[in-house]
Amino acid sequence: MSARELLKKIGARTLYTFNEELLDKEYQFVFAADLMSDALAMINANTDSTILLTGLANAQSLRTAEMLDISMIIYVRGKQLSETDLELAKEMEFNLFSTNLTMFECSGVLYQMGMKAAGND
């Protein structure tokens, strides 16, 4: 499923887009967590087609995504990054989005769209 399709379905708004071409990229996996230690422990494959879904809108989520080579982060519950963290995200070349859906609601929508849970190897 393309990023553009799933972002439209969850009503996401753009916080920052480094690479517009990634909006047409096919993503298959999503990992939903606020504990970045869970993401580091569980995501061990397919990181190039994985989206990080989180409510942790700070540098820790950015650093975790960077370590895992995940290029797209969706923040739930309408979360926004501080200006400092947004500048860091730009330097790290992420595509960042925010949805007003809760993590539960967003996960359900993405599951219905055929996304698979990352880390279930």
N, C-alpha and C positions, 0 to 999 in steps of 0.2 A: 504494500500500500504506500502510495506516495505521501510525503510529508504534507504537501499542500492539501490533499484530501482529508487526512486525519485532523489537521489543524482547523480546517473549515468545520468538520463534524463536531469538534469540541469547543468551537467558538473562541479559539485562541487569538490573542493579539500579539503582535511582534514587539519584543523588547529590543532585540538587536538581530540583524541578519548579516553575517559575515559573507556568506556565499549563497546567492540566490539560486544557483544550480542545485544545491542540496534540497531545495523545496520539491524538486521533481524526483529525488532519490527515493528508492523503495526501502522502507523500513519494515522489519518483520517482528522485532522484539521490543518489549518495554520492561523497564524495571522500576517499580514504584516503591520509594522508601524515603524516610526522613533521616534515617540513620545511615550515614555514608559508610560506616564500617560494614554494614550489611551489603551495600553495593560492592565494596572492595572484596568482600569474602565470597559473594555469590556470582558475580558476573565474571565469567572466565572464557567466554567464547562469543563470536558474532558481534563484537563491539562496534564494528563499522555499520551494522544495521540495527543497532539498539538505541532507544531513546531513554533518557533518564527522566522520570516523572517524580517530582519532589515538591515539598513545601518549604524546604530549607533554602531560603533565598539569601545566600551569602557566599563568601569566598570558599568555604568548605565544599559546597556542591560543585563549584567550578574546578577546584583542585582535584576532586575525586573524578569528575568527568575527564579531566586532562590525563590523569593517571591511567584511566581505562580506555583512552582513545575514543571517547564518545563525543560526537560533535553537536548533538542537539539535546537541549534541556527544556522541559516544559514545567513551569512552576504552577502549582494548583492554588486554589482559594484566592486568586487574584493577586498573588504575591508579586512584589517588585524588588529589583535590586537597588541598593544604594548607588549613588553616582560613582563612588570609589570602586565598588564591585563591578559595576557596568563597564568601567574603564578597563579593569582587569580582564573581563570577558572579551572585550574587543581585542586586547593584546593576545589573548589565547585563541582567538578566531572561532568563537562558538556561534551557533544559531540559537537564540533564546526566545522563548514564548511564555505567555501566561494565560491561564484560563480561570474563569470564575468557578468552575466545577470543583467539587471536593476531590480528593484523591480516589475515594471509593467510586464516585460517579464517573470520573474520567477513566479509571481503570475498566469499569463496566462497558463504557462506550467503545474503548479501544479493543476490548475482548470481543465485543459483538462485531467489530469490523474485521476480526480475524488475526489480530495481533497476538503473539505468544509471549509468555512470561520468560524473560531472560533469567538465566541462572538455573533452569530446570534441566540440566544436562544429566 
